[in-house]
């Protein structure tokens, strides 16, 4: 039974990586005799896990796998997946942790673990914030396609929130290039006068950046250089959540 399952998964994984293959190609690559492979393929064909191109007689994965994948993706709740990691990150840093997404122009807070320290932040789950002056907003935007970035940046108003808010489009675009190169973003008192923040991107199964995790701290108790000491654990956490969403590194 175990050997049968292993052969099943080997065929599926090979077709997933290779696309269309002939019966002989599958048998040769897996080093299993053709008659055995043929029996497996007949069963897979019958249940729509595999399809055969009638023109070239090559096999590929069927729609059943697409249905399964869609069901898995639809059942994913980023908040449920990320929440335990947000808690752990807050325990390590002692600071406020946010999980965010964006609606094109603004950051949307979808989860938050509040720091237990005395001074608290105004952010709430469901609140929105500008994309151009928040670390989470910048890190999500930086990893979009160039045409998406150009469209969004051209439509931004760049209203100053503090004296450190970037309001020049060219400077902002250069800052996004820096974010993409470094892999994380910084809000150096740009959205609120007394709040520092760093954020890392979360990638999903399609390799798209749709979410971000950030660490926010009151400047009086943690300046930006101190906040940077948590950069690696932040990026590691974002990578773990990305993998939970199906992201596979090259």
N, C-alpha and C positions, 0 to 999 in steps of 0.2 A: 504493500500500500504506500509506504513512504517513498519507495523507488519510483512508483507510478506518479506520485505528486511532484517529485523532483524533475522528472522528465517533462511533465506538463508545464512547470514553471520555466524550464530551460527553453522550451519551444516558444512560449509566450515572450520571454525576455529577448530571445533572438529576433523574433519578428518585430518587437517594439523598437529595437535598435536598427534593424536592417531594412524595414519596409517590406517589399515584396520579395519572396524567395521561392525557387522551385523546390519540389520534394527532395531531389538529389542534393541541392545546396544545403538544405536543413539537415539532412542525414549526415552529410560530409562534415559540416561544421560542428555538429554535436557528437560525431563519431558513434552514431547509433544506426543500426541497419535500416534500410528503406522500408521494409515491411512493417517494422515496429512504428516508425514515424508515420507511415500511412494510416495505421490503425488509430493513432492519436488524432491525426488531422481529420479523419472521418467523424470521430466523436465531437471534436471542436466545431467542425462545420455544421453538424446536426443541431448544435445548441447555439449557433451564431457567434461563437467566440472567435471564429476564424472565417474568412471568406476566400474564395478562389476566383481569380481573374480568368474568365472563360477564354480570353484571347490568347494569353501567354501561359496559362496554367500555373501561374504563380500564386502563392498564398500570402495573406496579410491578416492583421488583426481585424476582427469584425466589430459591428456596431454595439454588441453586447458590452464590450469593454468601455466604449464611449458612454453608454448608459450608466455603467458602474462608476466611472470616473466623475461624471456629472453629479451623481447622487452623493458621492463622498465630498465633493467640493461644496455642494449646496448645504451639506450638514455641518460644515466647518463654521464655527463661531469664533472669530478672532479674539473676542473678549475672554471666552472660556479657555481658549488655548493659551493666551498670553498672561492671564491673571496670576497664576502661581509664580511665574517668573518676575512679574512686577513686584509681588510681595517680597520675594527673595532679594531683588535689587534694592528695595527700600530698606530691608534689614541690613544689607551690607553698607549702604551709603548713609542711611539716616535722613535722607532728603526725599522730597516729593517726586513721585514717578507718574508720568502721563503716558497713555497710549492714545495715539491720534490717527486720524485719517484726514482727507481733504476733499472739498467739494468743487475744486477748480480754482477758487480764489481765496478760500479761507480754510484754516485748520479747524477740525471738529474734534473735541475731546470725547473719547468713547470709553475711557476707563481712567481711574486715578487712585493712587495709593498715597494718602496724605502723610507727610512727615509728622512724627509725634512731637517734634520740637515746638516751642511756644508760639512763634509767629507763623501764621498759616496763610495760604494763598487763596486768591479769589476764584481761581478756576473751578469749574464744576463740570461733571459729565453732561454732555449735550451743549456746552458753551462753544462759541466759535472765537477765533482769533485771526488776525491777518497772517497771510502766508509769507509775506516779505520780511517780517521782523521777528519771527519766531524760529527757533532752531528746528523744531519739528516741521514747520512749513517749508523751510529752505531745504531740508534734507530730502523731503518727499519730492519737491519740485525739481531739485538738481538731477534726479535720476529718471526724469521723464524724457520722452523723445524730444529732439531739438525743436521740431515744429510745434509741439505742445508747449514747451517752455517759452518759445517766441510769442505764441498767441497769448498766453497767460500774462507774461511780463508786459506786453504792449497794452493790455487792458487794465493793469494795476494803476491805482491812483497814487500810491506811495505817500500817504498822509503820515507826517511825523508823529510818532507816539512818545518819543523821548528825544533828547538832543543827540543821541547816538543812532537813531533810526536811519538806515540807508534810504535815501530818497532819489538817488541818481540811478537811472536804468542801466547805464553802462557799468557803473561800479557794482550794481547788484548782480548783473550777469557774470562779471568776473568773480564775484563771491561764490556764485553757484558752481563755476568751474573749479574753484578751490575746494568746495564741498565734495564734488565728484571725485577729485583726486585724492583727498584725505579719507573719504568714506564716512565722515560725520560732519555735523553742522553746529554752529555756536550762535547763541543769542547773548551778546555782551551788553546787557542793559538796554536793548533795542526796543523791547515791547513794554516793559515796565522798568521804572528807574532803579529799582532796588533788587531786580531778579536776574540772576545769571542762569543760563541753561545750555545743555549740550544734548544732541539728539542723534540717533542712528537709524538707518532705514531698515524696514522689514520687507522682504521679497516673498512673493507667493509662488505657487506652482508654475505660473507662467513667466516667472522671473521679473515681473513688474513690481515696482515699489508703490504700494498703496497705503502703507501705514508707517508709523515711526514710534520709537520709544524714546522718551526724554527724561533727563534728570534736571530738576529745577531747584535752585537754592537761593536763599536770601543773601545778598552781597555781604551784609554785616557779619555773617557767621561763616561764609565760604565764598572767597573770591574765585575768579575764573581759573587761576592757576591751580588752586586746590581742587576745583571741580574736575579739572583735567586728569587728576589721579584716578578717576573712575572711568575714564574713556574706554579702556580695554574691556572691563567687565560689562560696560554698556553695550559695546559692539558685539561681544560674545553672546550676550543675552538676546540681542536682536537677531543674530545668526541662528541661534537655537530655535527661536520662534519661527523664523523663516523656514527652517527645515521641517518644523511641525506642520507648516502650511503646504509642504510639498516641494519647496525650493531645493534644487540639486545643484551643487557647485560644479563648474567645469573640471 
